[in-house]
């Protein structure tokens, strides 16, 4: 169910902008080809064509970003001159705009290709029955660069894994990367739609790291509905290894096998230290608490979580990255993943406070069928200004 109100904290500024359907957006300055980071906010027009939201496109090479449509539910986005990496990891987040569908569509990654010159992400958005796609917005972000850690780090600050065989008892994905250490991550299927990812020699401390996951599209010959979404269920050290458990579901919330793209980060979702932060929200119903674990803040300050349910409805909460001030001229990129259970979570809006010096993200978690808010819906969120 769509939230039409927008609580404005005293003095706060909310981001939001319009774009031009199908218009390529180039970056300022020259182009320096090579692996990097890309992020864009894509919206779907009433005609079904995709567009790029002004002020929300980033290509670290300085190359253009453009978007196109294949059919009524399939799209692509290309980050020009960003090819040449040894892996490519893409993630999607629905941005629940006030003008969007009453219930969010499910968006999945069809495939990601690093062609040596460009990096392209093909994706699909399947509308909830009786809801249109018009007005849908989503963030697409992709990285294929190296994310070097400082010397003598205890665990890799960035791990990316994209699985390939959802029905296999176990696999060692080819498409993976770790920022330090050695040893390939492995994936074990522990039940229908349940997977355990093991990163050898990559153990974080018990209270560190933030995990995100996006489902990859399944074939309609496997499932006529071919909707999937995946949620991290837990992450923790086990001896010298790091364990990340992932659960995948059909659109109606029933456990189902799926490929997925996973990131485990010690900083922001693109592995950098730009202004912003990341946070696992363990208590979204709280009237307010400063987090002490499972997050990161570019200013070295605390992150603050509080429920907005009294104003915005059940399942809505807010993460404030204290001291991580608004960076004029930079491009916001956000990533949200539901955590535990089968609820879905999407970005409601984000903004900053020019006087109190923080940036913030508001997230809504809801039931997979009907869209009713889930009060205790936990999630991970990351905001970065590129």
C-alpha positions as CSV (number, residue, x, y, z in Angstrom):
1,X,0.0,0.0,0.0
2,X,1.4,3.4,-1.0
3,X,2.2,6.0,1.6
4,X,1.0,9.4,0.3
5,X,2.2,11.6,3.2
6,X,5.7,12.6,3.7
7,X,6.7,13.7,7.3
8,X,9.2,16.5,7.1
9,X,11.5,16.7,10.1
10,X,12.1,20.3,11.1
11,X,14.5,21.9,8.7
12,X,15.1,18.7,6.7
13,X,15.3,18.6,2.9
14,X,14.0,15.7,0.9
15,X,15.5,14.7,-2.4
16,X,13.4,14.0,-5.5
17,X,13.7,15.0,-9.1
18,X,12.2,14.2,-12.5
19,X,14.0,12.9,-15.6
20,X,13.5,12.5,-19.3
21,X,12.5,9.2,-20.7
22,X,15.2,7.3,-22.5
23,X,17.6,10.3,-22.4
24,X,21.3,9.3,-22.0
25,X,23.1,11.2,-19.2
26,X,26.8,11.9,-19.6
27,X,29.1,12.9,-16.8
28,X,31.0,16.1,-16.6
29,X,34.7,16.1,-17.8
30,X,36.5,13.5,-19.8
31,X,36.1,9.8,-20.0
32,X,38.6,7.5,-18.4
33,X,37.7,4.0,-19.4
34,X,38.0,1.1,-17.0
35,X,36.3,-0.8,-14.2
36,X,34.4,1.3,-11.7
37,X,31.1,2.0,-10.0
38,X,27.8,2.9,-11.7
39,X,24.5,4.0,-10.2
40,X,21.2,5.4,-11.6
41,X,17.6,6.0,-10.6
42,X,15.3,4.6,-13.3
43,X,11.6,5.5,-13.7
44,X,8.9,4.0,-15.8
45,X,6.6,6.4,-17.7
46,X,2.9,6.0,-18.5
47,X,3.9,4.7,-21.9
48,X,6.0,2.0,-20.4
49,X,9.3,3.6,-21.5
50,X,12.1,3.9,-19.0
51,X,13.9,7.2,-18.1
52,X,16.7,8.4,-15.9
53,X,16.0,10.6,-13.0
54,X,17.9,13.9,-13.2
55,X,20.8,14.2,-10.7
56,X,20.8,10.4,-9.9
57,X,23.2,9.0,-12.5
58,X,26.8,8.2,-11.8
59,X,29.4,6.5,-13.9
60,X,32.9,6.6,-12.4
61,X,34.6,6.6,-15.8
62,X,32.8,9.8,-16.9
63,X,31.1,7.9,-19.6
64,X,27.4,8.1,-20.5
65,X,24.6,6.2,-18.8
66,X,21.6,5.2,-21.0
67,X,18.6,3.1,-20.6
68,X,16.2,1.2,-22.9
69,X,13.2,-1.1,-23.1
70,X,12.9,-4.6,-24.5
71,X,9.2,-5.3,-23.9
72,X,6.5,-4.4,-21.4
73,X,8.4,-5.6,-18.4
74,X,12.1,-6.0,-19.5
75,X,14.7,-3.2,-19.6
76,X,18.4,-2.5,-19.8
77,X,20.8,0.1,-18.5
78,X,24.4,0.6,-19.8
79,X,27.3,2.3,-18.1
80,X,29.6,3.3,-21.0
81,X,33.3,2.7,-20.9
82,X,33.1,0.9,-17.5
83,X,34.1,-2.6,-18.8
84,X,37.2,-4.6,-18.2
85,X,36.6,-6.0,-14.7
86,X,37.1,-9.5,-13.4
87,X,33.6,-9.7,-12.0
88,X,30.4,-7.6,-12.1
89,X,27.9,-7.3,-9.2
90,X,24.5,-5.5,-9.7
91,X,21.9,-4.7,-7.1
92,X,18.3,-3.2,-7.4
93,X,16.2,-1.3,-4.9
94,X,12.6,-0.1,-5.5
95,X,12.1,3.6,-4.7
96,X,8.5,3.8,-3.5
97,X,7.6,7.2,-4.9
98,X,4.3,8.8,-4.0
99,X,3.2,8.7,-7.7
100,X,4.1,5.1,-8.2
101,X,1.9,1.9,-8.2
102,X,-0.2,1.2,-5.1
103,X,1.8,-1.9,-4.5
104,X,5.4,-2.1,-5.7
105,X,6.4,-4.4,-8.5
106,X,9.0,-7.0,-8.0
107,X,12.2,-6.2,-9.9
108,X,14.9,-8.8,-10.6
109,X,18.2,-8.9,-12.5
110,X,18.0,-10.8,-15.8
111,X,21.8,-10.7,-16.3
112,X,24.8,-8.4,-16.0
113,X,27.5,-8.3,-18.7
114,X,30.9,-6.7,-18.7
115,X,31.6,-6.5,-22.5
116,X,35.1,-5.1,-22.0
117,X,33.9,-1.7,-23.2
118,X,30.6,-1.2,-21.4
119,X,28.8,-2.8,-18.5
120,X,25.1,-3.5,-19.1
121,X,22.4,-4.7,-16.6
122,X,19.3,-6.2,-18.0
123,X,16.4,-6.3,-15.5
124,X,12.7,-7.1,-15.3
125,X,9.9,-5.4,-13.2
126,X,6.8,-7.5,-12.8
127,X,3.8,-5.5,-11.6
128,X,1.6,-6.7,-8.8
129,X,-1.7,-8.1,-10.3
130,X,-4.0,-5.2,-11.3
131,X,-1.3,-2.6,-10.6
132,X,0.5,-0.8,-13.5
133,X,4.2,-0.3,-13.8
134,X,3.8,3.5,-14.6
135,X,5.4,5.6,-11.9
136,X,7.8,2.8,-10.7
137,X,11.2,4.0,-9.7
138,X,14.2,2.0,-8.8
139,X,17.9,2.3,-8.1
140,X,20.3,0.2,-10.2
141,X,23.9,0.1,-9.0
142,X,26.7,-2.0,-10.3
143,X,30.4,-2.4,-9.5
144,X,33.3,-4.3,-11.2
145,X,36.3,-2.5,-9.8
146,X,38.9,-3.5,-7.2
147,X,38.1,-2.4,-3.6
148,X,41.5,-2.5,-1.9
149,X,41.5,-2.8,1.9
150,X,44.1,-1.1,4.0
151,X,47.1,-3.2,5.1
152,X,46.6,-5.7,7.9
153,X,42.8,-5.7,7.8
154,X,41.2,-8.5,9.7
155,X,38.5,-9.3,7.0
156,X,37.7,-8.2,3.5
157,X,35.8,-5.0,3.6
158,X,33.9,-5.9,0.4
159,X,32.6,-9.3,-0.8
160,X,30.5,-9.8,-4.0
161,X,29.0,-13.1,-5.1
162,X,26.5,-13.8,-7.9
163,X,25.2,-17.4,-7.9
164,X,24.4,-19.4,-11.0
165,X,22.7,-22.7,-10.1
166,X,19.8,-22.3,-7.6
167,X,19.0,-26.0,-7.5
168,X,22.5,-27.4,-7.0
169,X,23.4,-28.7,-3.6
170,X,26.5,-26.7,-3.7
171,X,28.5,-24.4,-6.1
172,X,31.5,-22.2,-6.2
173,X,30.3,-19.2,-8.3
174,X,32.6,-17.9,-11.0
175,X,31.3,-14.3,-10.7
176,X,32.7,-13.3,-7.3
177,X,35.2,-10.9,-5.7
178,X,36.8,-10.3,-2.3
179,X,38.8,-7.1,-1.5
180,X,41.5,-9.0,0.5
181,X,42.5,-12.5,1.6
182,X,42.3,-15.6,-0.4
183,X,39.9,-18.4,-1.0
184,X,36.7,-18.6,-3.1
185,X,33.2,-18.2,-1.5
186,X,31.0,-21.3,-1.8
187,X,27.3,-21.6,-1.7
188,X,25.3,-24.5,-0.2
189,X,21.6,-25.0,-0.8
190,X,20.1,-26.0,2.6
191,X,16.4,-26.2,1.7
192,X,13.9,-24.7,-0.8
193,X,15.1,-21.2,-1.4
194,X,17.6,-21.3,1.4
195,X,21.3,-20.8,0.9
196,X,24.5,-20.6,3.0
197,X,27.4,-18.6,1.6
198,X,30.7,-19.3,3.2
199,X,33.7,-16.9,2.7
200,X,36.8,-18.7,3.9
201,X,39.2,-16.7,5.9
202,X,36.9,-13.7,5.8
203,X,35.4,-13.6,9.3
204,X,34.1,-10.3,10.5
205,X,33.7,-9.4,14.1
206,X,30.3,-10.4,15.5
207,X,28.9,-6.9,15.3
208,X,30.3,-5.8,11.9
209,X,29.2,-5.8,8.3
210,X,26.0,-5.2,6.4
211,X,24.6,-7.6,3.8
212,X,22.4,-7.0,0.7
213,X,20.8,-9.3,-1.8
214,X,18.9,-9.1,-5.1
215,X,17.2,-12.0,-6.8
216,X,18.0,-12.9,-10.4
217,X,15.1,-13.6,-12.8
218,X,13.9,-17.2,-13.2
219,X,12.7,-18.6,-16.5
220,X,8.9,-18.7,-17.1
221,X,9.3,-22.4,-18.0
222,X,10.4,-22.9,-14.3
223,X,7.7,-20.7,-12.8
224,X,5.0,-19.0,-14.9
225,X,4.9,-16.1,-12.4
226,X,8.7,-15.9,-12.6
227,X,8.9,-13.4,-9.7
228,X,11.6,-13.7,-7.1
229,X,13.1,-11.7,-4.3
230,X,15.8,-12.6,-1.8
231,X,16.6,-11.5,1.7
232,X,19.7,-11.9,3.8
233,X,18.6,-14.0,6.8
234,X,21.8,-13.7,9.0
235,X,25.5,-13.2,8.8
236,X,28.1,-14.1,11.4
237,X,31.7,-15.4,11.8
238,X,32.3,-19.1,12.1
239,X,35.8,-19.8,13.0
240,X,37.9,-18.0,10.4
241,X,35.1,-18.0,7.9
242,X,32.2,-15.6,7.4
243,X,28.7,-17.1,6.9
244,X,25.8,-15.3,5.1
245,X,22.5,-17.0,5.0
246,X,20.0,-16.0,2.2
247,X,16.3,-16.8,1.8
248,X,14.6,-16.5,-1.6
249,X,10.8,-16.3,-2.3
250,X,8.2,-16.2,-5.0
251,X,6.3,-12.9,-5.3
252,X,3.6,-14.3,-3.0
253,X,6.1,-14.9,-0.2
254,X,6.5,-18.7,-0.6
255,X,10.0,-20.1,-0.4
256,X,11.4,-20.8,-3.9
257,X,14.8,-21.4,-5.4
258,X,16.5,-18.5,-7.1
259,X,19.9,-17.2,-8.2
260,X,20.9,-14.1,-6.4
261,X,23.5,-11.3,-6.2
262,X,25.0,-10.8,-2.8
263,X,27.2,-8.1,-1.2
264,X,28.7,-8.1,2.2
265,X,30.3,-4.7,3.0
266,X,32.2,-3.1,5.9
267,X,31.6,0.4,4.5
268,X,29.0,1.6,2.0
269,X,27.3,-0.6,-0.6
270,X,29.9,0.3,-3.3
271,X,32.8,-0.5,-1.0
272,X,33.9,3.1,-0.6
273,X,34.2,5.8,2.1
274,X,32.2,8.6,0.5
275,X,29.8,10.7,2.6
276,X,26.9,8.5,3.9
277,X,26.6,5.3,5.8
278,X,25.2,1.8,6.0
279,X,23.1,0.1,8.7
280,X,21.3,-3.1,9.7
281,X,18.1,-2.1,11.4
282,X,17.3,-4.6,14.2
283,X,14.5,-2.7,15.9
284,X,12.4,-0.6,13.4
285,X,9.6,-0.1,16.0
286,X,11.8,1.8,18.4
287,X,11.0,5.4,19.3
288,X,14.7,6.1,18.8
289,X,18.1,4.5,19.4
290,X,21.7,5.1,18.4
291,X,23.1,2.0,16.8
292,X,26.3,0.4,18.2
293,X,26.8,-2.4,15.7
294,X,26.3,-3.7,12.2
295,X,26.7,-0.3,10.5
296,X,29.2,2.2,9.2
297,X,29.3,6.0,9.2
298,X,31.6,8.1,7.0
299,X,32.0,10.7,9.7
300,X,32.8,8.2,12.4
301,X,29.6,9.2,14.2
302,X,26.6,7.2,15.3
303,X,23.6,6.2,13.1
304,X,20.2,6.8,14.6
305,X,17.1,4.7,14.0
306,X,13.5,5.5,14.9
307,X,10.0,4.4,13.8
308,X,7.9,6.8,11.8
309,X,4.7,4.7,12.1
310,X,2.7,7.3,14.0
311,X,3.0,9.6,11.0
312,X,3.7,7.4,8.0
313,X,2.0,4.2,8.8
314,X,2.9,0.7,10.0
315,X,6.3,-0.6,8.8
316,X,8.0,2.8,8.2
317,X,11.2,3.7,9.9
318,X,14.1,6.2,9.4
319,X,17.9,5.9,9.6
320,X,19.9,9.0,10.2
321,X,23.6,9.1,9.4
322,X,24.8,11.7,11.9
323,X,27.7,13.9,10.7
324,X,27.5,12.4,7.2
325,X,26.6,15.8,5.6
326,X,25.0,16.5,2.3
327,X,27.7,16.8,-0.4
328,X,26.7,19.4,-3.0
329,X,27.1,18.2,-6.6
330,X,27.4,14.6,-5.6
331,X,25.0,11.8,-6.8
332,X,23.0,9.9,-4.2
333,X,22.9,6.1,-4.4
334,X,20.8,4.0,-2.1
335,X,20.4,0.2,-1.5
336,X,17.8,-1.5,0.7
337,X,17.4,-5.2,1.5
338,X,14.8,-6.8,3.7
339,X,16.3,-8.9,6.5
340,X,15.0,-12.2,7.9
341,X,11.6,-13.6,7.0
342,X,9.7,-13.0,3.8
343,X,8.7,-9.3,4.1
344,X,9.7,-6.9,1.3
345,X,11.2,-3.5,2.0
346,X,11.6,-0.5,-0.3
347,X,13.1,3.0,-0.1
348,X,10.4,5.6,0.7
349,X,12.6,8.7,0.4
350,X,15.8,10.2,1.5
351,X,17.2,13.6,2.3
352,X,19.5,15.7,4.6
353,X,19.4,18.3,7.3
354,X,21.6,21.4,6.5
355,X,21.8,22.6,10.1
356,X,22.0,19.4,12.1
357,X,24.4,17.9,9.5
358,X,23.0,14.5,8.7
359,X,21.7,12.5,5.8
360,X,18.9,10.1,6.1
361,X,16.9,7.3,4.5
362,X,13.3,6.2,5.2
363,X,12.3,2.6,4.5
364,X,9.0,0.8,4.4
365,X,8.6,-2.9,5.0
366,X,5.4,-4.7,4.0
367,X,3.8,-8.1,3.4
368,X,4.4,-9.7,0.0
369,X,0.7,-10.1,-0.7
370,X,-1.6,-7.0,-0.3
371,X,1.2,-4.7,0.8
372,X,0.2,-4.2,4.4
373,X,3.0,-2.7,6.6
374,X,5.1,-5.1,8.7
375,X,5.8,-3.3,11.9
376,X,8.8,-5.4,12.9
377,X,10.2,-5.7,9.4
378,X,14.0,-5.5,9.7
379,X,16.3,-4.5,6.9
380,X,19.7,-3.2,5.7
381,X,20.1,0.2,4.1
382,X,23.1,2.1,2.6
383,X,23.4,5.7,1.4
384,X,26.4,7.0,-0.5
385,X,27.0,10.3,-2.3
386,X,29.2,9.6,-5.3
